[in-house]
Amino acid sequence: MFAETAPLSAPLHLPGADQPVWRDKLLQLLESTGEGIFGIDMDGCCTFINRAGAEQLGFAPGEVLGKNMHELAHHSHADGAHYPEHLCPIFNAFRMALPCRIDTELFWRRDGSAFAVEYSSYPIVDGGVVQGAVVTFVDISARKRAEEALRHANDVLEQRVSERTQALSEALQQLRELSAYTHTVREEERTRIAREVHDELGSLLVALKMDVGWLDKRLGEQQQREPVQAQAMRDTMRSKCQNMGRLIEAAVDNVGRIITDLRPSILDHQGLWAALDWQAHEFVQSAELELDWQMDVEQAVPLPEPSAMAIFRIFQEMLSNVGRHAQASHLAITILATAAEISISVQDNGRGAAAAAFEAANAYGVMGMRERARHLGGSLEISSQIGLGSLFHLRIQLPNS
């Protein structure tokens, strides 16, 4: 609602009957405006109304004259409740000399429909005596609809901003948790490698050092021994050398295994597809699973090294998930690659899991796979039912070459 305006400094005077020229000009002015204008006497009855005002109310001008304007067009609130006449701001203009300008109410048409209206009401004064009021009004339905549409659009926008903000907050929280998990895994991996180097390579090297020391000592004593004793010593040293050879072979095997865990050399030497083939068959052999294997990569294009490594790690995590949780006996792996897309699916016949298990906040393996897939511009779809196994499906759309 607009604030009430101060009374006019010069109250409105209607020209008297002895001024026909001015009256004609006033009538022409009233008829020329698009706003509705009407006058009311001290009883609230219409004394004049222009054609625009009458048409907005659904009447001819002659049908309105002499009618109580509050009862005719201002009788009810928007909810249909009765609008008491003594509360009407239009009538207060002449009863209490209170001019007003209001845009929060309705006028009612002849057919019973209503429209949003902005109206002003000012007292008519003649000879210092209030004779009634003049009212101007305009239909603001379109403006109200536009304002409502704008409010609705703002509400929708605020809701979307709130949802996006919430989603971003959750994503950031997951990213923090994933980052913390990644650091933890990295430290655990470093600890594991250090332990293996210390426990296995360290012990092998210590044993080799002791054997070398023994050989050095015995070689120094060789010249002092009798022929029979020398032959026996040579046999013993030969046995020691053979044992040292076995220790060296074990050390080489352990070094190779540790290096393969860190980064499979086949990935560098033979490429991604050979590495996936090797990893799949190594896994099913060690896990004693049946394998259905399908690979079609004849139309594949070379991938950048970081992308190939990311795909390999996702595949490793798929297999690791089967090994840790599935309790499966059969595995089906399908790898298809073209110049436009890479598709890798891993399906097991294990115990399966509820969908919520793959969305849990601590499902870091799944989070890591999905994050790598998103970084490659792809997606990871997971479908699983309890007792019916799980399917992991990686799709990556490749950029046009």
Secondary structure as a PSIPRED ss2 file (coil, helix, strand):
# PSIPRED VFORMAT (PSIPRED V4.0)

   1 M C   1.000  0.000  0.000
   2 F C   1.000  0.000  0.000
   3 A C   1.000  0.000  0.000
   4 E C   1.000  0.000  0.000
   5 T C   1.000  0.000  0.000
   6 A C   1.000  0.000  0.000
   7 P C   1.000  0.000  0.000
   8 L C   1.000  0.000  0.000
   9 S C   1.000  0.000  0.000
  10 A C   1.000  0.000  0.000
  11 P C   1.000  0.000  0.000
  12 L E   0.000  0.000  1.000
  13 H C   1.000  0.000  0.000
  14 L C   1.000  0.000  0.000
  15 P C   1.000  0.000  0.000
  16 G C   1.000  0.000  0.000
  17 A C   1.000  0.000  0.000
  18 D C   1.000  0.000  0.000
  19 Q C   1.000  0.000  0.000
  20 P H   0.000  1.000  0.000
  21 V H   0.000  1.000  0.000
  22 W H   0.000  1.000  0.000
  23 R H   0.000  1.000  0.000
  24 D H   0.000  1.000  0.000
  25 K H   0.000  1.000  0.000
  26 L H   0.000  1.000  0.000
  27 L H   0.000  1.000  0.000
  28 Q H   0.000  1.000  0.000
  29 L H   0.000  1.000  0.000
  30 L H   0.000  1.000  0.000
  31 E H   0.000  1.000  0.000
  32 S H   0.000  1.000  0.000
  33 T C   1.000  0.000  0.000
  34 G C   1.000  0.000  0.000
  35 E C   1.000  0.000  0.000
  36 G E   0.000  0.000  1.000
  37 I E   0.000  0.000  1.000
  38 F E   0.000  0.000  1.000
  39 G E   0.000  0.000  1.000
  40 I E   0.000  0.000  1.000
  41 D C   1.000  0.000  0.000
  42 M C   1.000  0.000  0.000
  43 D C   1.000  0.000  0.000
  44 G C   1.000  0.000  0.000
  45 C E   0.000  0.000  1.000
  46 C E   0.000  0.000  1.000
  47 T E   0.000  0.000  1.000
  48 F E   0.000  0.000  1.000
  49 I E   0.000  0.000  1.000
  50 N C   1.000  0.000  0.000
  51 R H   0.000  1.000  0.000
  52 A H   0.000  1.000  0.000
  53 G H   0.000  1.000  0.000
  54 A H   0.000  1.000  0.000
  55 E H   0.000  1.000  0.000
  56 Q H   0.000  1.000  0.000
  57 L H   0.000  1.000  0.000
  58 G C   1.000  0.000  0.000
  59 F C   1.000  0.000  0.000
  60 A C   1.000  0.000  0.000
  61 P H   0.000  1.000  0.000
  62 G H   0.000  1.000  0.000
  63 E H   0.000  1.000  0.000
  64 V H   0.000  1.000  0.000
  65 L C   1.000  0.000  0.000
  66 G C   1.000  0.000  0.000
  67 K C   1.000  0.000  0.000
  68 N E   0.000  0.000  1.000
  69 M H   0.000  1.000  0.000
  70 H H   0.000  1.000  0.000
  71 E H   0.000  1.000  0.000
  72 L H   0.000  1.000  0.000
  73 A H   0.000  1.000  0.000
  74 H C   1.000  0.000  0.000
  75 H C   1.000  0.000  0.000
  76 S E   0.000  0.000  1.000
  77 H C   1.000  0.000  0.000
  78 A C   1.000  0.000  0.000
  79 D C   1.000  0.000  0.000
  80 G C   1.000  0.000  0.000
  81 A C   1.000  0.000  0.000
  82 H E   0.000  0.000  1.000
  83 Y C   1.000  0.000  0.000
  84 P C   1.000  0.000  0.000
  85 E H   0.000  1.000  0.000
  86 H H   0.000  1.000  0.000
  87 L H   0.000  1.000  0.000
  88 C C   1.000  0.000  0.000
  89 P H   0.000  1.000  0.000
  90 I H   0.000  1.000  0.000
  91 F H   0.000  1.000  0.000
  92 N H   0.000  1.000  0.000
  93 A H   0.000  1.000  0.000
  94 F H   0.000  1.000  0.000
  95 R H   0.000  1.000  0.000
  96 M C   1.000  0.000  0.000
  97 A C   1.000  0.000  0.000
  98 L C   1.000  0.000  0.000
  99 P C   1.000  0.000  0.000
 100 C E   0.000  0.000  1.000
 101 R E   0.000  0.000  1.000
 102 I E   0.000  0.000  1.000
 103 D E   0.000  0.000  1.000
 104 T E   0.000  0.000  1.000
 105 E E   0.000  0.000  1.000
 106 L E   0.000  0.000  1.000
 107 F E   0.000  0.000  1.000
 108 W E   0.000  0.000  1.000
 109 R C   1.000  0.000  0.000
 110 R C   1.000  0.000  0.000
 111 D C   1.000  0.000  0.000
 112 G C   1.000  0.000  0.000
 113 S C   1.000  0.000  0.000
 114 A E   0.000  0.000  1.000
 115 F E   0.000  0.000  1.000
 116 A E   0.000  0.000  1.000
 117 V E   0.000  0.000  1.000
 118 E E   0.000  0.000  1.000
 119 Y E   0.000  0.000  1.000
 120 S E   0.000  0.000  1.000
 121 S E   0.000  0.000  1.000
 122 Y E   0.000  0.000  1.000
 123 P E   0.000  0.000  1.000
 124 I E   0.000  0.000  1.000
 125 V E   0.000  0.000  1.000
 126 D E   0.000  0.000  1.000
 127 G C   1.000  0.000  0.000
 128 G C   1.000  0.000  0.000
 129 V E   0.000  0.000  1.000
 130 V E   0.000  0.000  1.000
 131 Q E   0.000  0.000  1.000
 132 G E   0.000  0.000  1.000
 133 A E   0.000  0.000  1.000
 134 V E   0.000  0.000  1.000
 135 V E   0.000  0.000  1.000
 136 T E   0.000  0.000  1.000
 137 F E   0.000  0.000  1.000
 138 V E   0.000  0.000  1.000
 139 D E   0.000  0.000  1.000
 140 I C   1.000  0.000  0.000
 141 S H   0.000  1.000  0.000
 142 A H   0.000  1.000  0.000
 143 R H   0.000  1.000  0.000
 144 K H   0.000  1.000  0.000
 145 R H   0.000  1.000  0.000
 146 A H   0.000  1.000  0.000
 147 E H   0.000  1.000  0.000
 148 E H   0.000  1.000  0.000
 149 A H   0.000  1.000  0.000
 150 L H   0.000  1.000  0.000
 151 R H   0.000  1.000  0.000
 152 H H   0.000  1.000  0.000
 153 A H   0.000  1.000  0.000
 154 N H   0.000  1.000  0.000
 155 D H   0.000  1.000  0.000
 156 V H   0.000  1.000  0.000
 157 L H   0.000  1.000  0.000
 158 E H   0.000  1.000  0.000
 159 Q H   0.000  1.000  0.000
 160 R H   0.000  1.000  0.000
 161 V H   0.000  1.000  0.000
 162 S H   0.000  1.000  0.000
 163 E H   0.000  1.000  0.000
 164 R H   0.000  1.000  0.000
 165 T H   0.000  1.000  0.000
 166 Q H   0.000  1.000  0.000
 167 A H   0.000  1.000  0.000
 168 L H   0.000  1.000  0.000
 169 S H   0.000  1.000  0.000
 170 E H   0.000  1.000  0.000
 171 A H   0.000  1.000  0.000
 172 L H   0.000  1.000  0.000
 173 Q H   0.000  1.000  0.000
 174 Q H   0.000  1.000  0.000
 175 L H   0.000  1.000  0.000
 176 R H   0.000  1.000  0.000
 177 E H   0.000  1.000  0.000
 178 L H   0.000  1.000  0.000
 179 S H   0.000  1.000  0.000
 180 A H   0.000  1.000  0.000
 181 Y H   0.000  1.000  0.000
 182 T H   0.000  1.000  0.000
 183 H H   0.000  1.000  0.000
 184 T H   0.000  1.000  0.000
 185 V H   0.000  1.000  0.000
 186 R H   0.000  1.000  0.000
 187 E H   0.000  1.000  0.000
 188 E H   0.000  1.000  0.000
 189 E H   0.000  1.000  0.000
 190 R H   0.000  1.000  0.000
 191 T H   0.000  1.000  0.000
 192 R H   0.000  1.000  0.000
 193 I H   0.000  1.000  0.000
 194 A H   0.000  1.000  0.000
 195 R H   0.000  1.000  0.000
 196 E H   0.000  1.000  0.000
 197 V H   0.000  1.000  0.000
 198 H H   0.000  1.000  0.000
 199 D H   0.000  1.000  0.000
 200 E H   0.000  1.000  0.000
 201 L H   0.000  1.000  0.000
 202 G H   0.000  1.000  0.000
 203 S H   0.000  1.000  0.000
 204 L H   0.000  1.000  0.000
 205 L H   0.000  1.000  0.000
 206 V H   0.000  1.000  0.000
 207 A H   0.000  1.000  0.000
 208 L H   0.000  1.000  0.000
 209 K H   0.000  1.000  0.000
 210 M H   0.000  1.000  0.000
 211 D H   0.000  1.000  0.000
 212 V H   0.000  1.000  0.000
 213 G H   0.000  1.000  0.000
 214 W H   0.000  1.000  0.000
 215 L H   0.000  1.000  0.000
 216 D H   0.000  1.000  0.000
 217 K H   0.000  1.000  0.000
 218 R H   0.000  1.000  0.000
 219 L H   0.000  1.000  0.000
 220 G H   0.000  1.000  0.000
 221 E H   0.000  1.000  0.000
 222 Q H   0.000  1.000  0.000
 223 Q H   0.000  1.000  0.000
 224 Q H   0.000  1.000  0.000
 225 R C   1.000  0.000  0.000
 226 E C   1.000  0.000  0.000
 227 P H   0.000  1.000  0.000
 228 V H   0.000  1.000  0.000
 229 Q H   0.000  1.000  0.000
 230 A H   0.000  1.000  0.000
 231 Q H   0.000  1.000  0.000
 232 A H   0.000  1.000  0.000
 233 M H   0.000  1.000  0.000
 234 R H   0.000  1.000  0.000
 235 D H   0.000  1.000  0.000
 236 T H   0.000  1.000  0.000
 237 M H   0.000  1.000  0.000
 238 R H   0.000  1.000  0.000
 239 S H   0.000  1.000  0.000
 240 K H   0.000  1.000  0.000
 241 C H   0.000  1.000  0.000
 242 Q H   0.000  1.000  0.000
 243 N H   0.000  1.000  0.000
 244 M H   0.000  1.000  0.000
 245 G H   0.000  1.000  0.000
 246 R H   0.000  1.000  0.000
 247 L H   0.000  1.000  0.000
 248 I H   0.000  1.000  0.000
 249 E H   0.000  1.000  0.000
 250 A H   0.000  1.000  0.000
 251 A H   0.000  1.000  0.000
 252 V H   0.000  1.000  0.000
 253 D H   0.000  1.000  0.000
 254 N H   0.000  1.000  0.000
 255 V H   0.000  1.000  0.000
 256 G H   0.000  1.000  0.000
 257 R H   0.000  1.000  0.000
 258 I H   0.000  1.000  0.000
 259 I H   0.000  1.000  0.000
 260 T H   0.000  1.000  0.000
 261 D H   0.000  1.000  0.000
 262 L H   0.000  1.000  0.000
 263 R C   1.000  0.000  0.000
 264 P C   1.000  0.000  0.000
 265 S H   0.000  1.000  0.000
 266 I H   0.000  1.000  0.000
 267 L H   0.000  1.000  0.000
 268 D H   0.000  1.000  0.000
 269 H H   0.000  1.000  0.000
 270 Q C   1.000  0.000  0.000
 271 G C   1.000  0.000  0.000
 272 L H   0.000  1.000  0.000
 273 W H   0.000  1.000  0.000
 274 A H   0.000  1.000  0.000
 275 A H   0.000  1.000  0.000
 276 L H   0.000  1.000  0.000
 277 D H   0.000  1.000  0.000
 278 W H   0.000  1.000  0.000
 279 Q H   0.000  1.000  0.000
 280 A H   0.000  1.000  0.000
 281 H H   0.000  1.000  0.000
 282 E H   0.000  1.000  0.000
 283 F H   0.000  1.000  0.000
 284 V H   0.000  1.000  0.000
 285 Q H   0.000  1.000  0.000
 286 S H   0.000  1.000  0.000
 287 A H   0.000  1.000  0.000
 288 E C   1.000  0.000  0.000
 289 L C   1.000  0.000  0.000
 290 E E   0.000  0.000  1.000
 291 L E   0.000  0.000  1.000
 292 D E   0.000  0.000  1.000
 293 W E   0.000  0.000  1.000
 294 Q E   0.000  0.000  1.000
 295 M E   0.000  0.000  1.000
 296 D E   0.000  0.000  1.000
 297 V C   1.000  0.000  0.000
 298 E C   1.000  0.000  0.000
 299 Q C   1.000  0.000  0.000
 300 A C   1.000  0.000  0.000
 301 V C   1.000  0.000  0.000
 302 P C   1.000  0.000  0.000
 303 L C   1.000  0.000  0.000
 304 P C   1.000  0.000  0.000
 305 E H   0.000  1.000  0.000
 306 P H   0.000  1.000  0.000
 307 S H   0.000  1.000  0.000
 308 A H   0.000  1.000  0.000
 309 M H   0.000  1.000  0.000
 310 A H   0.000  1.000  0.000
 311 I H   0.000  1.000  0.000
 312 F H   0.000  1.000  0.000
 313 R H   0.000  1.000  0.000
 314 I H   0.000  1.000  0.000
 315 F H   0.000  1.000  0.000
 316 Q H   0.000  1.000  0.000
 317 E H   0.000  1.000  0.000
 318 M H   0.000  1.000  0.000
 319 L H   0.000  1.000  0.000
 320 S H   0.000  1.000  0.000
 321 N H   0.000  1.000  0.000
 322 V H   0.000  1.000  0.000
 323 G H   0.000  1.000  0.000
 324 R H   0.000  1.000  0.000
 325 H H   0.000  1.000  0.000
 326 A H   0.000  1.000  0.000
 327 Q C   1.000  0.000  0.000
 328 A C   1.000  0.000  0.000
 329 S C   1.000  0.000  0.000
 330 H E   0.000  0.000  1.000
 331 L E   0.000  0.000  1.000
 332 A E   0.000  0.000  1.000
 333 I E   0.000  0.000  1.000
 334 T E   0.000  0.000  1.000
 335 I E   0.000  0.000  1.000
 336 L E   0.000  0.000  1.000
 337 A E   0.000  0.000  1.000
 338 T C   1.000  0.000  0.000
 339 A C   1.000  0.000  0.000
 340 A C   1.000  0.000  0.000
 341 E E   0.000  0.000  1.000
 342 I E   0.000  0.000  1.000
 343 S E   0.000  0.000  1.000
 344 I E   0.000  0.000  1.000
 345 S E   0.000  0.000  1.000
 346 V E   0.000  0.000  1.000
 347 Q E   0.000  0.000  1.000
 348 D E   0.000  0.000  1.000
 349 N C   1.000  0.000  0.000
 350 G C   1.000  0.000  0.000
 351 R C   1.000  0.000  0.000
 352 G C   1.000  0.000  0.000
 353 A C   1.000  0.000  0.000
 354 A C   1.000  0.000  0.000
 355 A H   0.000  1.000  0.000
 356 A H   0.000  1.000  0.000
 357 A H   0.000  1.000  0.000
 358 F H   0.000  1.000  0.000
 359 E H   0.000  1.000  0.000
 360 A C   1.000  0.000  0.000
 361 A C   1.000  0.000  0.000
 362 N C   1.000  0.000  0.000
 363 A C   1.000  0.000  0.000
 364 Y H   0.000  1.000  0.000
 365 G H   0.000  1.000  0.000
 366 V H   0.000  1.000  0.000
 367 M H   0.000  1.000  0.000
 368 G H   0.000  1.000  0.000
 369 M H   0.000  1.000  0.000
 370 R H   0.000  1.000  0.000
 371 E H   0.000  1.000  0.000
 372 R H   0.000  1.000  0.000
 373 A H   0.000  1.000  0.000
 374 R H   0.000  1.000  0.000
 375 H H   0.000  1.000  0.000
 376 L C   1.000  0.000  0.000
 377 G C   1.000  0.000  0.000
 378 G E   0.000  0.000  1.000
 379 S E   0.000  0.000  1.000
 380 L E   0.000  0.000  1.000
 381 E E   0.000  0.000  1.000
 382 I E   0.000  0.000  1.000
 383 S E   0.000  0.000  1.000
 384 S E   0.000  0.000  1.000
 385 Q C   1.000  0.000  0.000
 386 I C   1.000  0.000  0.000
 387 G C   1.000  0.000  0.000
 388 L C   1.000  0.000  0.000
 389 G C   1.000  0.000  0.000
 390 S E   0.000  0.000  1.000
 391 L E   0.000  0.000  1.000
 392 F E   0.000  0.000  1.000
 393 H E   0.000  0.000  1.000
 394 L E   0.000  0.000  1.000
 395 R E   0.000  0.000  1.000
 396 I E   0.000  0.000  1.000
 397 Q E   0.000  0.000  1.000
 398 L C   1.000  0.000  0.000
 399 P C   1.000  0.000  0.000
 400 N C   1.000  0.000  0.000
 401 S C   1.000  0.000  0.000
